[in-house]
Amino acid sequence: MRIAIASDHAAVALKSALAAWLADTGHDVLDLGPASDARVDYPDFGYKLAAAIASGEATRGIAICGSGIGISIAVNRHPALRCALVGEPYSAMLAREHNDANVIALGARLTGEDMAKACIAAFLATEFAGGRHTGRIDKLSHPHFEETSA
């Protein structure tokens, strides 16, 4: 499986460790940067990751920033992407099984390397369940917003 990975400056060390681990486990890794811990803006790398997944350049993605929040918001700006911020393997598994997430986000300041690996392993090993979840996923790709009164 080809996996794209990107981070901001706060997560370069974790990104590098995870990219090496993924390659060691037989995955083709597309490292979208950055290459150093010099300050960068997480939206730039989140958008790069989203483009790689949407174009088919990679099958799944891993987005990492200090908290995981900012980069997950950036990735989710693309209508073809479903990025879930996770901190433990069960959430990573549910993100795939119920939400057909094609990217997970991790917080480098909140998640250690071993837990990040466990999350990624669960994410990559889980298939989308389909069924009752399919209609919900379709609504994510084609939102219809209505005003409601309280």
N, C-alpha and C positions, 0 to 999 in steps of 0.2 A: 504494500500500500504506500502511495506517495503522500507524505504528511508535510504540510507547510507549518512553519513555526516562526513567530515574530514576537518581539517584545519592545519595551522602552528601555531607557538607560538603567532603571532600577532593577531590571530583571535579566540583564545580559548574562550574569553568571549562571542563573538557573536555566535560562534558555540554552546556553552552551552545553551544560551538563545533560539536559534532557535530549538535545539533538544528538549528542554522542551516544547516549543510551539507546535512543530509537534506532540509530544506524547499526549499533551493535546487535540489536534484536531483529535485524533484517529488513527494516523499513527504508525506503528511499526518502530522504529528508531534504526539503526545500527550506533552507534557512534564509529568511527574508530580512534579517538584521534586527537591530544594528550590530556592528562588529565590535564596538567599544562601549564603555560606560559614560561617554560624553553625552551631555544632556540632549535629548531629542523629544519630540512631541508624540505621545502614544497614538493620536488619531492617524498620523501618517503611516504608521506601521500596521494599525488595525485595518485601514483601508487597503493597504498592500496585500494583507492576508486575505481579506474578503475578495479582492479581485482574483487572486490565485485560485481560490476555491470556486468562485462563480464561473471562471473561464475553463475549469476542468484541469488546470495545471497541477492541482493536487486534489486528493479525495477528501481529506479531513484536515482540520487545522487546530493549532494550539496557540492561543494568544496569552501573553503574560505581561503584566505591568506590576507596579508596587502592590496595589490592592486587587487587581483584576477587574475592577469596576470600569474604569475609564476605557480601557482597550475593548472590553466587551460591548460597551455602548457604541464605540466606533465601528466594530465589526457588524453589529446589528443594524447599522444604517443601510446596509445593502439588502434589498428585498429578497435575495436568494439565500441569505445566510441566517442561520439560527445558532447563535452563540450562547452557551450557558456558563455562567460563573459557578464553579464548583470548588469545594474544599475537602471533599471526601469521596471515596469510590461509589457509594450508593447514589449520590446525586449525579455523578458522571454516568452511571449506568442508566438511571431514569431519564437523563437528558437525551440519550440515544433512543431508549426503548419507547418512551412516550412522546417525546418532542422532536425526534429525528434531527437532533442537533448535529450540525456538520463541523462545529468548532466548539472547543471548551476554552474557557478563560481561567487562569490561575493567578493568584496574588503572591508574588515572590516574597513579600514581607509577612505573609500570613500562612503560607504553606511550605513546609520543608520539602527537600528533594525526594525523600522516600514516599511521602504522602502524594506528591505530585506524580511520581511514577505509578503509584497505585491507582490514582484517578485516571491517568492516561490509559493504563492497561484495561481498566473497566470500560472506558469510553470506546476503545478500539475493538474490544471483544464483543460488544453488544450490538445487536441488530435492531432496527426499527420494528416495532410490533405491528404496525399497520392497524387494521380493524377500526375500532371506534376512534382511534387517534388520527386517522387520515384526514377526516373532515376538518378537524381542528388545525392541522398543519396547513391545509389549503387556505384556511382563513388567515393564517399568519402571512402567507404569500400574497393574498389578495384582500387586504383589510377593508372593512366597510365601517366607518365611524358614524355613529348616530349620537345626537345630543339626547340626554335623558334628563328628566326633571327629578329632583330629589323628593 
